[in-house]
Amino acid sequence: MATPLPIDERLDTAGHLVIRARIFYDVWWLYEGADTRPKIIHTMNHYPEYFRFDSHAHFLALVIHLAALFERRDDTINLPSLLAELATSNLAPTATVTEVQEILEEAAPLAQKTIILRSNLFAHRSASLSYAKAFEKADVTANQLGYLCELALQIVNQLLLARGLDERLVHTVPRSHAESMLRALAKE
């Protein structure tokens, strides 16, 4: 196996991946959410092919990012491996390791649902499961995906702070830009 990047660099990257996942969630849920879709569907229907594929692209990116953040591999940047390395190398306080482990355990069932989607629909296309059956198997809701983003942010921020690095904040600008774009399109 190749030599991994320094731990702080991998933590920094994990922080960026968590924020991207949240942005993908926010834009996707703007398009698909029960509270927002009815207000924008008329505008979206003027450009149906764009919004159909843009919504799908945001969902796909969300699932792939979340699954990658929670998978358990030693050769990728993921939250369980980062925590394990910090714990075994005594690079984070025991209290932080314990708290993050508890959050990881809470996140595990939801993370598994994203991995089912990623592994059967997006990173690989199952030859035995239809698109609908893969969603049935995953049995995940939009709110659960949003909550998994929140848990990932809690985890990465605790690990970053334990290493004396800057915590990550959710960026709301991409969603507000999407909302502004939809308002501008509605005026056409």
C-alpha positions as CSV (number, residue, x, y, z in Angstrom):
1,M,0.0,0.0,0.0
2,A,1.2,3.5,-0.8
3,T,2.2,5.8,2.0
4,P,-0.8,7.8,3.1
5,L,-0.9,11.6,3.1
6,P,-0.3,13.2,6.5
7,I,-3.2,12.7,9.0
8,D,-4.0,16.4,9.2
9,E,-4.1,16.7,5.4
10,R,-6.5,13.7,5.2
11,L,-8.7,15.3,8.0
12,D,-8.8,18.5,6.0
13,T,-9.9,16.7,2.9
14,A,-12.5,14.8,4.9
15,G,-13.8,18.2,6.1
16,H,-14.1,19.3,2.5
17,L,-15.9,16.1,1.5
18,V,-18.4,16.5,4.3
19,I,-19.2,20.1,3.3
20,R,-19.6,19.0,-0.4
21,A,-22.0,16.2,0.7
22,R,-24.1,18.8,2.6
23,I,-24.2,21.1,-0.4
24,F,-25.3,18.3,-2.7
25,Y,-28.0,17.5,-0.2
26,D,-29.2,21.1,0.1
27,V,-29.5,21.6,-3.6
28,W,-31.0,18.2,-4.3
29,W,-33.6,18.7,-1.5
30,L,-34.4,22.2,-2.8
31,Y,-35.4,20.5,-6.1
32,E,-37.2,17.6,-4.5
33,G,-38.4,18.6,-1.1
34,A,-42.1,18.7,-0.3
35,D,-41.8,22.3,1.1
36,T,-39.8,23.7,-1.9
37,R,-40.7,21.7,-5.0
38,P,-44.3,23.0,-5.3
39,K,-43.0,26.6,-5.3
40,I,-40.4,26.0,-8.1
41,I,-41.9,23.2,-10.2
42,H,-43.4,25.5,-12.7
43,T,-40.1,27.1,-13.4
44,M,-38.3,23.7,-13.5
45,N,-40.8,22.5,-16.0
46,H,-39.7,25.1,-18.5
47,Y,-36.3,23.3,-18.5
48,P,-37.3,19.8,-17.6
49,E,-34.3,17.9,-19.0
50,Y,-31.8,20.2,-17.2
51,F,-33.5,20.0,-13.8
52,R,-34.2,16.3,-14.0
53,F,-30.5,15.6,-14.6
54,D,-29.2,18.3,-12.3
55,S,-31.3,16.9,-9.4
56,H,-30.1,13.4,-10.2
57,A,-26.5,14.6,-10.3
58,H,-26.7,16.2,-6.9
59,F,-28.3,13.1,-5.4
60,L,-25.7,10.8,-7.0
61,A,-22.9,13.0,-5.7
62,L,-24.5,13.1,-2.2
63,V,-24.7,9.3,-2.0
64,I,-21.2,8.7,-3.3
65,H,-19.7,11.3,-0.9
66,L,-21.6,10.0,2.1
67,A,-20.8,6.3,1.3
68,A,-17.1,7.1,0.9
69,L,-17.0,9.1,4.1
70,F,-18.4,6.2,6.1
71,E,-16.9,3.2,4.4
72,R,-14.3,1.2,6.3
73,R,-11.2,0.9,4.1
74,D,-7.6,1.6,4.9
75,D,-6.7,3.0,1.5
76,T,-9.3,5.8,1.3
77,I,-10.1,9.0,3.3
78,N,-13.0,7.9,5.5
79,L,-14.1,8.8,9.0
80,P,-13.8,5.4,10.6
81,S,-10.2,5.0,9.5
82,L,-9.3,8.5,10.5
83,L,-10.7,7.9,13.9
84,A,-8.9,4.6,14.3
85,E,-5.6,6.1,13.3
86,L,-6.0,9.0,15.7
87,A,-6.9,6.6,18.5
88,T,-4.1,4.1,17.9
89,S,-1.5,6.8,17.5
90,N,-2.7,8.8,20.5
91,L,-3.2,11.9,18.3
92,A,-6.6,12.8,19.8
93,P,-7.9,12.9,23.4
94,T,-9.5,9.7,24.7
95,A,-12.8,11.7,25.3
96,T,-12.9,12.8,21.7
97,V,-12.2,9.3,20.4
98,T,-15.1,7.9,22.6
99,E,-17.5,10.7,21.6
100,V,-16.7,10.2,17.9
101,Q,-17.0,6.4,18.2
102,E,-20.5,6.9,19.6
103,I,-21.5,9.1,16.7
104,L,-20.1,6.6,14.2
105,E,-22.2,3.9,15.8
106,E,-25.3,6.0,15.6
107,A,-24.5,6.8,11.9
108,A,-23.7,3.2,11.0
109,P,-27.2,2.1,10.0
110,L,-27.8,5.2,7.9
111,A,-24.3,4.9,6.4
112,Q,-25.0,1.3,5.4
113,K,-28.2,2.5,3.5
114,T,-26.1,5.0,1.4
115,I,-23.5,2.2,0.7
116,I,-26.4,0.0,-0.6
117,L,-27.4,2.8,-3.0
118,R,-23.8,3.6,-4.0
119,S,-22.9,-0.1,-4.5
120,N,-26.0,-1.1,-6.4
121,L,-26.9,2.1,-8.4
122,F,-24.2,4.6,-8.8
123,A,-20.6,3.4,-8.4
124,H,-21.6,0.0,-9.7
125,R,-24.9,-0.9,-11.4
126,S,-26.3,-4.1,-10.0
127,A,-27.2,-6.8,-12.6
128,S,-29.8,-8.3,-10.3
129,L,-31.5,-5.3,-8.7
130,S,-33.8,-2.8,-10.5
131,Y,-33.4,0.8,-9.6
132,A,-36.6,0.7,-7.6
133,K,-35.6,-2.5,-5.8
134,A,-32.3,-1.0,-4.8
135,F,-34.1,1.9,-3.2
136,E,-36.4,-0.6,-1.4
137,K,-33.4,-2.5,-0.2
138,A,-31.7,0.7,1.1
139,D,-35.0,1.9,2.7
140,V,-33.6,5.4,3.3
141,T,-35.4,8.7,3.5
142,A,-34.3,12.2,2.5
143,N,-34.4,13.3,6.2
144,Q,-32.1,10.4,7.1
145,L,-29.6,11.5,4.4
146,G,-29.7,15.0,5.8
147,Y,-29.2,13.7,9.3
148,L,-26.2,11.6,8.2
149,C,-24.7,14.8,6.8
150,E,-25.1,16.4,10.2
151,L,-23.5,13.4,11.9
152,A,-20.6,13.5,9.5
153,L,-20.1,17.2,10.2
154,Q,-20.1,16.6,14.0
155,I,-17.5,13.8,13.5
156,V,-15.1,15.7,11.3
157,N,-15.3,18.8,13.4
158,Q,-14.5,17.0,16.6
159,L,-11.5,15.3,14.9
160,L,-10.3,18.6,13.3
161,L,-10.6,20.5,16.6
162,A,-8.8,17.6,18.4
163,R,-5.9,18.2,16.0
164,G,-6.0,22.0,16.5
165,L,-7.4,22.5,13.0
166,D,-10.3,24.8,11.9
167,E,-13.7,23.3,12.1
168,R,-16.0,23.3,9.0
169,L,-19.1,25.3,8.6
170,V,-22.0,24.6,6.3
171,H,-22.0,26.7,3.2
172,T,-25.5,28.0,2.3
173,V,-24.4,30.0,-0.7
174,P,-24.8,27.2,-3.3
175,R,-28.5,26.7,-2.3
176,S,-29.2,30.4,-2.2
177,H,-27.6,30.7,-5.7
178,A,-29.8,27.9,-7.0
179,E,-32.9,29.7,-5.4
180,S,-31.8,33.0,-7.1
181,M,-31.4,31.2,-10.4
182,L,-34.9,29.7,-10.2
183,R,-36.3,33.1,-9.3
184,A,-34.6,34.7,-12.3
185,L,-35.8,31.9,-14.6
186,A,-39.3,32.4,-13.3
187,K,-39.2,36.0,-14.5
188,E,-38.4,35.1,-18.1
